Amino acid sequence: MTWAIAFKLLAILVAVAIGWAVGRMRWLGGGAAGSDGDPARVLGNAAFYIFVPALLFRTTARLDTAALPWAFLFAFFVPVLVLVAFIYLFERWRLRPGEPVTLPSVKAITAGFGNTLQVGVPVAAGVFGEQGLAIHIAVVSLHSLTILTLLTALVELDVARGRSSRSFRSTLVQTVRNTVIHPVVLPVLAGLTWNATGWPLPAVLDEVLQNLGTAVVPLCLTLIGMSLAYYGWPRSWRGLSGLVSAKLLLMPAVVFGIAHWLLGLQGLPLAVIVMLAALPTGSNALIFAQRYRTMEPEVTAATVLSTVLYVGTAPIWLALLAWISPW
């Protein structure tokens, strides 16, 4: 790993530390952790209802579907979505009475959603150059659309099913409505609809959306630190270590196995998508956890811990890829 990439990771951790200091000093207020007045939750809601939707709508509305490398996308998203679904089903199978029904989806997004922007872009540019970065950006353009949409549908289905008094038809209607009218899915669908018309975004609207979307990265990084200050480290590390291991080790191993041994991908495309899968947990996992008030301390800690450990795991994956399928 080059010094430039190491400095990028250090900058991320510094931004998280600034958010932690702000939360620790209670500069934005002293609401109880998890309450509606908790500043970390307020910032999380701002990101979830304002900034992330703006970014998603603009990204999908401007997406050039004709230029996407569909073979590479298929090699990445098939194993990733299969593994995310498997983690969800496994956690749902072992869900104990009294635990929140949203737990399986939150665990699945923590183990499956990578930090493709703050960490992924510098790594792709620094290691693979312009050609590798182009493949990386193509995958990133559909990353949130696929994983967040899938897990939003699953978690809303679980929430609706949890209301046992409802009939099957009522549960299905409620699930569809809550999945579509959602701060993540709705802007994606609206963006894809706009994209299908072929119309360019009006200049003023595009500027507004770009300004709002630009706030996602710094807001989410400081939000991680603030959440760590308000929620604290989790009392048990048993489940946390499993989530971090799944993100840094299991996910890239599955992508590598399917993409290389099953689909025959080699060289640069293989290296790019495996390193995409090997990225640490992204901040959207924390926003998702806050949305459903589930595992906020654990997801916060997993995000920080996986980012720190990535400094050690990334060189291992790069060395393995260079040995088996040089790019």
C-alpha positions in Angstrom: 0.0 0.0 0.0 1.4 3.4 -1.0 2.0 6.3 1.3 -0.7 8.3 -0.6 -3.3 5.7 0.2 -2.1 5.5 3.8 -2.5 9.3 4.1 -6.0 9.1 2.7 -6.9 6.5 5.4 -5.3 8.7 8.0 -7.4 11.7 6.8 -10.5 9.6 7.2 -9.6 8.6 10.7 -8.8 12.2 11.6 -12.3 13.3 10.4 -13.8 10.6 12.5 -11.7 11.7 15.5 -13.0 15.3 15.0 -16.6 14.1 15.1 -15.7 12.1 18.2 -14.3 15.2 19.9 -17.3 17.3 19.0 -19.6 14.5 20.4 -17.4 14.0 23.5 -17.4 17.7 24.3 -21.2 17.9 23.6 -20.8 21.0 21.5 -24.0 20.2 19.6 -26.0 19.4 22.7 -26.3 16.7 25.3 -29.3 14.6 24.3 -29.3 11.1 25.6 -27.9 8.5 23.1 -30.7 7.0 21.0 -33.2 9.7 21.9 -34.8 12.0 19.3 -32.7 14.9 20.6 -29.4 12.9 20.2 -27.3 15.1 17.9 -25.8 12.0 16.2 -29.3 10.9 15.4 -30.3 14.3 14.1 -27.3 14.5 11.8 -28.0 10.9 10.7 -31.6 11.8 9.8 -30.4 14.9 7.9 -28.1 12.7 5.9 -30.8 10.1 5.4 -33.6 12.4 4.4 -31.7 15.2 2.6 -28.1 14.7 1.5 -28.1 10.9 0.6 -31.3 11.2 -1.5 -29.9 14.1 -3.4 -26.7 12.2 -4.2 -28.7 9.0 -5.2 -31.1 10.9 -7.5 -28.3 12.9 -9.3 -26.2 9.7 -9.7 -29.0 7.6 -11.2 -30.4 10.5 -13.3 -27.0 11.1 -15.0 -26.0 7.4 -15.2 -24.8 6.4 -18.7 -26.1 2.8 -18.8 -24.8 2.2 -22.3 -21.2 2.7 -21.2 -21.3 0.4 -18.1 -19.1 -2.7 -18.2 -21.9 -5.2 -17.6 -19.7 -8.3 -17.5 -17.6 -6.8 -14.6 -20.7 -5.6 -12.8 -22.2 -9.1 -13.0 -19.0 -10.6 -11.6 -19.1 -8.3 -8.7 -22.8 -7.9 -7.8 -23.8 -11.5 -8.1 -21.5 -12.8 -5.4 -22.0 -9.7 -3.2 -25.8 -9.8 -3.3 -25.8 -13.6 -2.8 -23.5 -13.3 0.3 -25.6 -10.3 1.7 -28.8 -12.4 1.2 -27.1 -15.4 2.9 -26.0 -13.3 5.9 -29.5 -11.9 6.2 -31.1 -15.3 6.1 -28.6 -16.8 8.5 -29.1 -14.0 11.0 -32.9 -14.2 10.6 -32.7 -18.0 11.2 -30.8 -17.5 14.5 -32.9 -14.5 15.6 -34.0 -15.0 19.2 -37.4 -14.0 20.7 -37.3 -10.4 21.9 -34.6 -9.3 19.5 -35.6 -6.6 17.0 -36.8 -7.9 13.6 -34.5 -5.3 11.9 -31.4 -7.0 13.3 -30.7 -9.4 10.3 -30.8 -6.5 7.8 -28.6 -4.3 9.8 -26.0 -7.0 10.3 -26.1 -7.8 6.6 -25.5 -4.2 5.5 -22.6 -3.9 8.0 -20.9 -7.0 6.5 -21.8 -6.2 2.9 -21.7 -2.4 2.3 -18.2 -1.1 1.6 -16.8 2.4 1.8 -16.5 2.8 -2.0 -16.0 6.6 -2.1 -13.8 7.8 0.8 -11.5 4.7 0.8 -12.3 3.0 -2.5 -11.7 5.8 -5.0 -8.1 6.7 -3.6 -7.2 3.0 -3.5 -8.4 2.4 -7.1 -6.7 5.5 -8.5 -3.5 5.0 -6.6 -3.1 1.2 -7.2 -4.8 0.6 -10.6 -4.5 4.0 -12.3 -7.1 5.6 -14.6 -8.3 2.3 -16.3 -8.9 0.7 -12.9 -10.6 3.8 -11.6 -13.0 3.7 -14.5 -14.1 0.1 -13.6 -14.3 1.1 -9.9 -16.6 4.1 -10.7 -18.8 2.0 -12.9 -19.4 -0.4 -10.0 -19.9 2.4 -7.5 -22.6 3.9 -9.6 -24.8 0.9 -8.9 -23.5 0.0 -5.4 -26.0 1.9 -3.3 -28.8 1.2 -5.8 -28.5 -2.6 -5.5 -27.5 -3.3 -1.9 -29.5 -0.6 -0.2 -32.6 -1.3 -2.2 -32.4 -5.1 -1.5 -32.0 -4.6 2.2 -34.6 -1.9 2.5 -37.1 -4.2 0.9 -36.1 -7.0 3.3 -36.2 -4.9 6.5 -39.5 -3.4 5.6 -40.9 -6.8 4.9 -39.7 -7.9 8.4 -41.2 -4.8 10.0 -44.5 -5.4 8.3 -44.5 -9.1 9.2 -43.8 -8.2 12.8 -47.2 -6.8 13.1 -48.8 -10.2 13.5 -52.4 -8.9 13.4 -52.1 -8.0 9.7 -53.2 -10.3 6.9 -50.8 -11.4 4.2 -52.3 -9.0 1.7 -52.1 -6.1 4.2 -48.5 -7.0 5.0 -47.5 -7.1 1.3 -49.2 -3.8 0.6 -47.5 -2.2 3.6 -44.1 -3.6 2.6 -44.3 -2.3 -1.0 -45.5 1.1 0.1 -42.8 1.5 2.8 -40.1 0.2 0.4 -41.0 2.5 -2.5 -41.8 5.6 -0.4 -38.4 5.5 1.3 -35.5 8.0 1.4 -33.2 5.6 -0.3 -35.4 3.8 -2.8 -37.6 6.7 -4.0 -34.8 9.0 -5.2 -33.3 6.0 -7.0 -36.5 5.2 -8.8 -37.1 8.9 -9.5 -33.6 9.2 -10.9 -33.9 6.1 -13.1 -37.3 7.4 -14.4 -35.7 10.8 -15.3 -32.7 8.9 -16.9 -35.1 7.0 -19.1 -36.6 10.2 -20.5 -33.2 11.2 -21.9 -33.6 14.7 -20.6 -30.6 16.5 -19.0 -31.0 17.8 -15.5 -31.7 21.6 -15.5 -28.6 23.5 -14.6 -30.0 24.9 -11.4 -31.4 21.6 -10.2 -28.1 19.9 -11.0 -26.2 22.5 -9.0 -28.5 22.1 -6.0 -28.2 18.3 -6.0 -24.4 18.5 -6.4 -24.1 20.8 -3.5 -26.3 18.6 -1.3 -24.6 15.4 -2.4 -21.1 16.9 -1.7 -22.0 17.1 2.0 -22.5 13.3 2.3 -18.9 12.4 2.7 -17.8 14.9 5.4 -21.1 14.6 7.2 -21.0 10.8 7.4 -17.4 10.7 8.5 -18.0 13.1 11.4 -21.2 11.3 12.2 -19.3 8.1 12.7 -17.1 9.9 15.3 -20.1 11.5 17.0 -22.0 8.3 17.2 -18.9 6.6 18.8 -18.9 9.4 21.4 -22.6 9.2 22.2 -23.1 5.4 22.0 -19.7 4.3 23.2 -17.9 1.0 22.2 -20.2 -2.1 22.4 -20.0 -4.2 25.5 -19.6 -7.4 23.6 -17.0 -7.8 20.7 -18.1 -11.3 19.7 -20.7 -10.3 17.1 -18.6 -7.3 16.1 -15.6 -9.4 15.2 -17.7 -11.6 13.0 -19.1 -8.7 11.1 -15.7 -7.1 10.5 -14.2 -10.5 9.5 -17.1 -11.0 7.0 -16.5 -7.6 5.5 -12.7 -7.7 5.2 -12.1 -11.4 4.6 -15.2 -13.4 3.6 -16.7 -10.9 1.1 -13.5 -10.5 -1.0 -12.9 -14.2 -0.8 -16.3 -15.0 -2.2 -16.0 -12.4 -5.0 -12.6 -13.7 -5.9 -13.7 -17.3 -6.0 -16.8 -16.7 -8.1 -15.3 -14.1 -10.4 -12.0 -15.9 -11.1 -12.7 -19.6 -10.8 -16.3 -19.6 -12.0 -16.6 -16.7 -14.4 -13.0 -16.7 -15.6 -12.2 -13.1 -14.8 -8.5 -12.2 -14.7 -6.1 -9.3 -14.5 -7.1 -5.8 -13.8 -10.9 -6.2 -13.8 -10.6 -9.1 -11.2 -8.2 -7.1 -9.0 -10.5 -4.0 -9.0 -13.7 -5.9 -8.0 -11.9 -8.0 -5.4 -10.5 -4.8 -3.8 -13.9 -3.3 -4.0 -15.3 -6.2 -2.0 -12.4 -5.9 0.5 -13.2 -2.3 1.5 -14.1 -1.5 5.1 -17.7 -0.9 6.1 -19.2 2.2 4.7 -20.9 5.0 6.6 -24.3 4.2 5.0 -24.5 1.2 7.2 -24.6 3.5 10.3 -27.3 5.7 8.7 -29.3 2.5 8.0 -28.8 1.3 11.6 -29.9 4.7 12.9 -33.0 4.7 10.7 -34.2 1.5 12.3 -32.7 2.1 15.7 -30.8 -1.2 15.8 -27.2 -1.9 16.7 -26.0 1.7 16.5 -22.9 1.1 18.8 -22.0 -2.1 17.1 -22.2 -0.7 13.5 -20.3 2.5 14.6 -17.5 0.4 16.1 -17.5 -2.0 13.1 -17.1 1.0 10.7 -14.1 2.4 12.7 -12.5 -0.9 13.4 -12.8 -2.2 9.8 -11.2 1.0 8.5 -8.2 0.6 10.9 -7.8 -3.1 10.1 -8.0 -2.4 6.3 -4.5 -1.0 6.5 -3.3 -4.6 7.2 -5.8 -6.6 5.1 -5.6 -4.6 1.8 -1.9 -5.4 1.2 -2.6 -9.1 1.7 -5.3 -9.1 -0.9 -3.1 -7.0 -3.3 -0.2 -9.5 -2.9 -2.5 -12.5 -3.4 -4.0 -10.9 -6.6 -0.6 -10.0 -8.0 0.6 -13.6 -7.4 -2.5 -15.5 -8.9 -3.6 -13.1 -11.6 -1.2 -10.1 -12.2 -2.7 -7.0 -13.8 
